[in-house]
Amino acid sequence: MTKPRRTFAIISHPDAGKTTLTEKLLLKGGAIHLAGEVKARGDNRRARSDWMKIEQQRGISVTSSVMTFERNGIVFNLLDTPGHEDFSEDTYRTLTAVDSAIMVIDAASGIEAQTLKLFEVCRLRSVPIITFVNKVDREGRDPFELLDEVADKLALDVCPMSWPAGMGGQFEGVYDLVNNQLHQPTGDSKQYDGVTRQFTGLDDPKLAEVLSESALERLTSEGELAQGGYSGFDLEAYQNGDLTPVFFGSALKQFGVEELIEAIADYAPSPRPQPADPAPIDPASSDVTGFIFKIQANMDPQHRDRIAFMRLCSGEFKRGMKLTPSGLGKPIAIHSPILFFAQDREIADTAEPGDIIGIPNHGTLRVGDTLSEKNQVRITGLPNFAPEILRRVILRDPTKTKQLRKALDDLSEEGVVQVFYPEIGANWIIGVVGQLQLEVLVSRLEAEYKVDAYLEQAPFETARWISGDEAIVDAFANINQSALAKDRDNNLVFLARSAWDVGYQEERNPDLKFSTTRER
């Protein structure tokens, strides 16, 4: 019998504790021999899932990692997304491959801009969200204020599933409102050791034996108000994306981690139907289908590999079977599919809907490709976004042109950058959504491709994909050739000097469409 699958992502603003929570989930998930290998060098701490050189230097996640583990008969596929807003495009594509998400919020900061942005992506696809308010062992905002902010800013019903017994210096534990259990810190480290104390409710007099008078008073009054003042848990509302269960805790001290795994196991949906043309793909269908949501080059620098990450949508995949990529049109045999644990990997003989497998390839597969047995469906909803920053790439050594072209092709395939080849002029232009992507580009050009290049200001501010009647497009191109380029898929792109320039051209050319997104 097939084991149930839970495929989920963790989303947050930078520094909310997402990487720490990821590692603790892996520890609790039984992957102890691989998780938690955090090397501390001063303040620069990085998780095992942050393997790229610039990630190690900056202490941030800039790629999406996939980690699979099994617990209590359930297979969990955890996708760890970049927290930094400059990598929102990679995060968006990753969120198309999950069935639910955990949203991590810093108890001191509440909902920040990037959290809101990522939530909107989840809302577009009605992805159910569990909220984790992290770092309650530090000084933070009032829990009611945080709950109200989630409800107001995200337009969600909130259901508190646990409650802190004090916060910051007065923190004495977290009370599980569902199971009436108290989890308390122990020892000098104030870690949670996994020992639970059972009570009959918040009015149980035995609570006075383990909590200070002030913590008890605060917990009982706030806890009762929280239970009475907010929605009760409704599974259907949660799975429809209308209600979020809220857990309070501390990933670093392991408060609330166990409850999150249990919540994902008990409440999060199994693999859901995927939007596709001509009709959504039913995970119960026997035909094997999947889609590529990410390409990663050079995960193993020794072998210069390229891995396509495929979300399996339906059917039972078996190693060696032939699938047809929509972008290629002819079947390919998949001989060495792999399952991931961050950098570690193993050959996958079979995979079920919801699983993420890696397919080694050399440019055959592209982000957005649908792989299927019959080549009669196409997964929809994986767009490219118009870049907000454009730069020219200048080689310090002109003899490295061929290497630069190969590197830019690879990195644009991954979604690190978009590359535009001007109709007039020799210098290629790269486009990104955020500034940090430029640093990643230069770092990887040097580290992985031995290409020494620098970036200079381009005379353009943004880009738009052009579409319309062929004759009208040709007439526009003849007049505006100096502002036109082709992307790596040979689509025509208008390079605009300003937002005003875009508006002006739209007004002058009402029969043309200037698009900010292009579906792959």
C-alpha positions in Angstrom: 0.0 0.0 0.0 1.2 3.5 -0.9 2.4 5.6 2.1 0.6 8.9 2.5 2.5 12.0 1.2 2.8 15.5 2.7 4.6 17.9 0.4 5.1 21.3 2.1 7.2 24.4 2.1 8.5 26.7 4.8 8.1 30.4 4.0 9.2 33.4 6.0 10.9 36.8 6.1 14.7 36.6 6.4 15.9 36.0 10.0 12.6 34.7 11.2 14.2 31.4 12.0 13.2 29.3 8.9 16.5 27.5 8.5 16.6 26.6 12.2 13.1 25.3 12.1 13.9 23.2 9.0 16.7 21.5 10.8 14.6 20.9 13.9 11.8 19.4 11.9 14.4 17.1 10.3 15.7 16.1 13.7 12.2 15.3 14.9 11.5 13.6 11.7 14.1 10.9 12.5 16.8 12.2 10.1 19.1 12.8 13.0 22.2 11.4 11.3 21.9 14.0 8.5 20.2 17.0 10.1 21.4 19.5 12.6 25.0 19.7 11.3 25.2 23.4 11.9 28.7 24.8 12.0 29.0 27.9 14.1 31.8 30.4 13.3 31.1 33.5 15.3 27.7 34.8 14.2 27.9 33.1 10.8 25.8 30.0 11.1 24.5 28.1 8.2 22.4 25.0 7.9 23.3 21.9 6.0 20.8 22.8 3.3 22.7 26.0 2.6 25.5 24.5 0.4 26.3 27.1 -2.1 29.4 29.2 -1.5 27.6 32.5 -1.3 25.1 31.0 1.2 28.0 29.9 3.4 29.5 33.4 3.3 26.3 35.3 3.8 24.5 32.9 6.2 21.3 33.0 4.1 19.4 30.5 1.9 19.4 31.6 -1.8 18.3 28.4 -3.4 15.4 26.0 -2.7 16.5 22.7 -1.1 14.4 19.5 -1.1 14.5 17.2 1.9 12.6 13.9 2.1 12.1 11.9 5.3 9.6 9.4 6.7 7.9 9.4 10.1 5.1 7.2 11.5 4.3 5.8 8.1 4.1 9.1 6.3 6.5 10.4 3.7 7.3 14.1 4.2 8.7 16.2 1.3 10.0 19.4 2.8 10.9 22.2 0.4 13.1 24.9 2.1 12.7 28.2 0.1 14.9 31.3 0.0 13.8 33.7 2.6 15.3 36.8 1.0 12.9 38.8 -1.2 15.4 39.1 -4.0 14.8 35.4 -4.7 11.0 35.6 -4.8 10.8 34.1 -8.3 12.5 30.9 -7.2 10.2 30.8 -4.2 7.1 31.3 -6.3 8.0 28.4 -8.6 8.7 26.2 -5.5 5.3 27.0 -4.1 3.7 25.7 -7.2 5.1 22.3 -6.3 3.7 22.0 -2.7 0.3 21.2 -1.2 0.7 23.2 2.0 3.0 25.6 3.8 4.3 26.6 7.2 4.6 30.3 7.6 7.2 31.4 10.2 6.7 34.7 11.9 9.2 36.4 14.3 7.4 37.1 17.6 9.1 40.5 17.8 8.5 41.6 14.2 5.2 40.1 13.2 4.2 40.0 9.5 6.9 41.7 7.4 6.8 42.7 3.8 8.3 39.5 2.4 6.0 37.3 4.5 3.0 39.1 3.0 4.3 38.8 -0.5 4.9 35.0 -0.1 1.5 34.6 1.4 -0.2 36.3 -1.6 1.5 33.7 -3.8 0.0 30.9 -1.6 -3.4 32.6 -1.7 -3.3 32.5 -5.5 -3.2 28.8 -5.4 -5.3 28.4 -2.2 -2.3 26.7 -0.4 -3.3 25.9 3.2 -1.0 27.6 5.7 0.0 26.7 9.3 1.4 29.7 11.1 4.3 29.3 13.5 5.1 32.3 15.8 8.8 31.8 16.5 11.2 33.0 19.2 8.6 33.4 22.0 11.4 32.7 24.5 12.7 36.2 23.6 11.0 39.6 24.1 8.3 40.0 21.6 5.0 41.6 20.8 1.7 40.7 22.6 0.3 37.4 21.3 -3.1 38.9 20.7 -1.6 41.6 18.6 0.2 39.1 16.5 -2.9 37.0 16.0 -4.9 40.1 15.0 -2.2 41.1 12.6 -2.4 37.7 10.9 -6.2 37.9 10.7 -6.2 41.5 9.4 -3.3 41.5 7.0 -3.8 38.1 5.5 -7.7 38.1 5.7 -7.6 34.7 7.4 -9.5 33.2 10.3 -7.0 32.3 13.0 -7.1 29.4 15.4 -4.6 29.4 18.3 -3.5 25.8 18.9 -1.0 26.6 21.6 -0.2 29.6 23.9 3.0 30.9 25.5 3.2 30.9 29.3 5.0 34.3 29.4 7.5 35.6 26.8 11.1 36.7 26.8 12.6 36.8 30.3 9.3 35.6 31.8 8.9 32.7 29.5 8.0 29.5 31.3 6.8 27.2 28.5 4.2 26.7 25.9 0.7 25.2 26.6 -0.9 22.9 24.0 -4.5 24.1 23.9 -5.6 21.0 21.9 -4.1 18.3 24.1 -3.9 20.3 27.4 -0.2 19.7 27.8 2.5 22.0 29.1 6.0 22.0 27.6 8.6 23.7 29.8 12.2 24.6 29.4 14.8 22.6 31.3 18.4 23.1 32.4 20.7 26.1 31.8 20.0 26.0 28.0 16.3 26.4 28.6 15.7 23.8 25.9 12.5 21.7 25.7 13.5 18.1 26.4 10.3 16.5 25.0 8.7 15.8 28.4 5.0 16.8 28.6 2.9 17.4 31.6 -0.7 16.5 31.2 -3.6 18.6 32.6 -7.4 18.6 32.5 -7.5 22.2 31.2 -6.4 25.7 31.9 -8.4 25.6 35.2 -6.5 22.6 36.5 -5.1 23.5 39.9 -2.0 21.4 39.3 -0.7 24.1 36.9 0.1 26.1 40.0 2.7 23.5 41.0 4.8 24.0 37.9 4.3 27.7 37.0 5.0 30.9 38.8 2.0 32.8 40.0 2.4 35.6 37.4 2.9 33.1 34.5 -0.1 31.0 35.7 -2.3 34.1 35.9 -1.2 35.3 32.5 -1.6 31.8 30.8 -5.1 31.1 32.2 -6.5 34.5 31.5 -5.0 34.9 28.0 -5.5 31.2 27.1 -9.2 31.2 27.9 -9.6 34.5 26.0 -7.8 33.1 23.0 -10.0 30.0 23.0 -13.2 32.0 23.3 -12.3 34.9 21.1 -11.0 33.2 17.9 -12.3 30.5 15.6 -12.2 26.9 16.5 -10.3 24.6 14.2 -12.1 23.7 11.0 -10.3 21.2 8.8 -12.2 22.1 5.7 -11.7 25.9 6.2 -7.9 25.2 6.7 -7.6 23.0 3.6 -9.4 25.6 1.5 -6.9 28.2 2.6 -9.4 30.2 4.7 -8.2 29.5 8.2 -4.7 29.2 9.7 -4.0 27.2 12.9 -1.4 29.2 14.9 1.4 27.6 17.0 3.6 29.5 19.3 7.1 28.2 20.0 10.9 28.5 19.6 12.6 26.5 16.9 16.0 27.0 18.5 14.8 25.6 21.8 12.6 23.0 20.1 9.2 24.3 21.4 6.4 23.7 19.0 8.4 21.6 16.5 6.8 18.3 17.3 3.3 19.9 17.2 4.1 21.3 13.7 5.0 17.9 12.3 1.9 16.4 13.9 -0.2 19.2 12.4 1.2 18.6 8.9 0.6 14.8 9.3 -3.0 15.2 10.7 -4.3 18.3 8.8 -2.3 19.1 5.7 -3.8 17.7 2.5 -2.5 14.8 0.5 -1.3 15.6 -3.1 -3.9 17.9 -4.7 -5.0 18.2 -8.3 -2.6 20.3 -10.4 -3.8 23.1 -12.7 -3.2 22.0 -16.3 -4.5 22.3 -19.9 -6.9 20.9 -21.0 -8.0 19.9 -17.5 -6.5 19.7 -13.9 -4.5 16.5 -13.3 -6.0 14.2 -10.8 -3.4 12.6 -8.5 -5.4 9.3 -8.6 -4.9 9.1 -12.4 -2.8 6.1 -13.4 -0.9 8.1 -16.1 2.4 9.4 -14.9 2.7 13.1 -15.1 5.0 15.7 -13.4 6.5 19.1 -14.0 9.8 20.7 -13.7 9.8 23.6 -11.2 13.5 24.1 -10.7 16.8 23.5 -12.4 20.0 23.5 -10.3 23.4 23.3 -11.9 26.7 22.3 -10.2 25.1 20.8 -7.0 28.2 18.5 -7.1 31.1 20.7 -8.3 33.2 17.6 -9.0 30.8 16.4 -11.7 29.4 19.7 -13.2 25.9 18.2 -13.0 22.5 19.6 -13.8 19.5 18.4 -11.9 15.9 19.1 -12.9 13.5 19.0 -9.9 10.3 17.3 -10.8 7.1 17.3 -8.8 5.2 14.1 -9.5 1.5 14.8 -10.0 -0.1 11.5 -10.9 0.7 7.8 -11.5 3.5 5.6 -10.1 6.8 6.6 -11.5 9.3 3.7 -12.0 13.0 4.1 -12.6 13.9 3.7 -16.3 10.5 4.6 -17.7 10.1 6.9 -20.7 8.4 10.3 -20.3 7.9 13.0 -22.9 8.9 16.6 -21.9 6.5 19.1 -23.4 9.4 21.3 -24.5 11.1 18.5 -26.3 8.3 16.6 -27.9 10.1 13.2 -27.9 10.3 10.7 -25.0 13.4 10.4 -22.8 14.3 7.5 -20.5 14.9 8.5 -16.9 17.5 6.0 -15.7 18.9 7.7 -12.6 16.2 9.6 -10.8 17.2 10.7 -7.3 15.7 11.6 -4.0 17.2 14.4 -2.0 18.4 15.2 1.5 19.9 18.6 0.9 23.3 17.7 -0.7 22.8 14.0 -0.1 21.0 11.9 -2.6 20.0 8.3 -3.4 18.6 6.6 -6.5 14.8 6.5 -6.5 13.4 3.3 -7.9 9.8 4.5 -7.6 8.0 7.7 -6.7 4.4 8.5 -5.9 2.3 11.7 -6.5 3.6 14.4 -4.2 7.2 13.2 -4.4 10.0 15.4 -5.7 12.6 13.6 -7.7 15.8 14.9 -9.4 16.5 14.1 -13.0 20.1 14.5 -14.1 20.2 16.1 -17.6 22.3 18.3 -19.8 20.0 21.1 -20.9 17.3 18.7 -22.1 14.7 19.8 -19.4 13.6 23.3 -18.7 11.6 24.9 -15.9 7.9 24.7 -16.7 8.2 21.5 -18.8 5.5 18.9 -18.2 6.7 15.3 -18.3 4.0 12.7 -19.2 3.5 9.3 -20.8 1.1 10.5 -23.5 2.2 14.1 -24.0 -1.4 15.2 -23.9 -1.4 17.6 -20.9 0.5 20.7 -19.9 0.9 22.0 -16.4 0.1 25.7 -16.1 1.0 28.5 -13.8 4.8 28.8 -13.7 5.5 32.3 -15.0 8.6 34.4 -15.6 8.4 37.9 -14.0 9.6 41.1 -15.7 12.9 42.0 -14.1 13.2 45.1 -12.0 17.0 45.5 -12.4 18.8 45.4 -15.7 22.6 45.2 -16.1 25.2 44.7 -18.9 27.6 41.9 -18.4 31.2 42.9 -19.3 34.0 40.3 -19.6 37.4 41.2 -18.3 38.9 38.6 -20.7 37.1 38.8 -24.1 38.4 35.3 -25.0 35.9 33.8 -22.5 32.8 34.7 -24.5 31.9 31.1 -25.1 32.2 30.2 -21.4 30.1 33.3 -20.5 27.3 32.3 -22.9 27.3 28.8 -21.5 27.2 30.1 -17.9 24.4 32.6 -18.6 22.4 29.9 -20.4 22.8 27.6 -17.4 21.9 30.3 -14.8 18.9 31.6 -16.7 17.7 28.0 -17.0 17.8 27.8 -13.2 16.0 31.1 -12.9 18.9 32.9 -11.2 18.8 35.6 -13.9 17.1 36.3 -17.2 19.3 36.9 -20.2 18.4 39.3 -23.0 20.3 39.4 -26.3 19.9 42.9 -27.8 19.0 43.1 -31.5 21.7 45.9 -31.8 24.9 45.8 -29.7 27.2 43.1 -28.5 26.9 43.2 -24.7 24.3 40.9 -23.3 21.9 42.2 -20.7 20.8 40.3 -17.6 17.7 41.0 -15.7 16.9 40.2 -12.0 14.1 40.8 -9.5 16.4 41.7 -6.7 19.9 43.2 -6.1 21.3 40.1 -4.3 20.7 38.0 -7.4 23.5 40.1 -9.0 25.9 39.1 -6.3 25.0 35.5 -6.7 25.6 35.8 -10.5 29.1 37.3 -10.2 30.0 34.8 -7.4 28.9 31.8 -9.4 30.4 32.9 -12.7 33.8 33.0 -10.9 33.4 30.0 -8.6 31.7 27.5 -11.0 32.6 28.7 -14.5 36.0 30.5 -14.0 34.6 33.5 -15.8 35.8 36.9 -14.5 33.1 39.4 -15.4 31.6 42.6 -13.9 28.3 44.4 -14.3 27.6 47.9 -15.5 24.5 50.0 -15.6 22.3 49.3 -18.6 20.5 52.1 -20.3 17.2 50.3 -19.5 15.1 50.0 -16.4 12.7 47.2 -17.0 11.5 44.7 -19.7 8.2 43.7 -21.2 7.4 40.7 -23.4 5.7 41.8 -26.6 2.9 39.9 -28.3 0.2 40.7 -31.0 -0.5 40.3 -34.7 2.7 39.5 -36.5 2.5 42.4 -38.9 2.0 44.9 -36.1 4.9 43.4 -34.1 7.2 43.6 -37.1 6.2 47.3 -37.7 6.9 48.1 -34.0 10.3 46.2 -34.2 11.4 48.2 -37.3 10.9 51.5 -35.5 12.3 50.4 -32.1 15.1 48.1 -33.0 17.6 49.7 -30.5 15.3 48.9 -27.6 14.5 45.3 -28.6 16.1 42.0 -27.5 15.4 38.3 -27.6 15.2 36.2 -24.4 16.8 32.7 -24.3 13.6 31.2 -25.8 13.7 33.7 -28.7 10.7 35.7 -27.5 10.7 39.4 -28.4 11.3 41.7 -25.5 11.0 45.5 -25.2 13.7 47.1 -23.0 12.2 50.2 -21.5 14.2 53.2 -20.2 11.5 53.9 -17.6 8.0 53.1 -16.4 6.9 56.1 -18.3 8.4 54.7 -21.5 6.3 51.5 -21.0 3.1 53.6 -20.6 4.0 55.7 -23.6 4.5 52.7 -25.9 1.3 51.0 -24.6 -0.7 54.1 -25.4 0.8 54.4 -28.9 0.5 50.7 -29.7 -2.9 49.6 -28.3 -2.9 46.5 -30.5 0.2 45.2 -28.8 0.4 43.5 -25.5 3.3 44.5 -23.2 3.4 41.7 -20.6 5.0 41.8 -17.1 4.8 38.0 -16.9 5.3 35.2 -19.4 4.2 31.7 -18.6 6.8 29.0 -19.3 
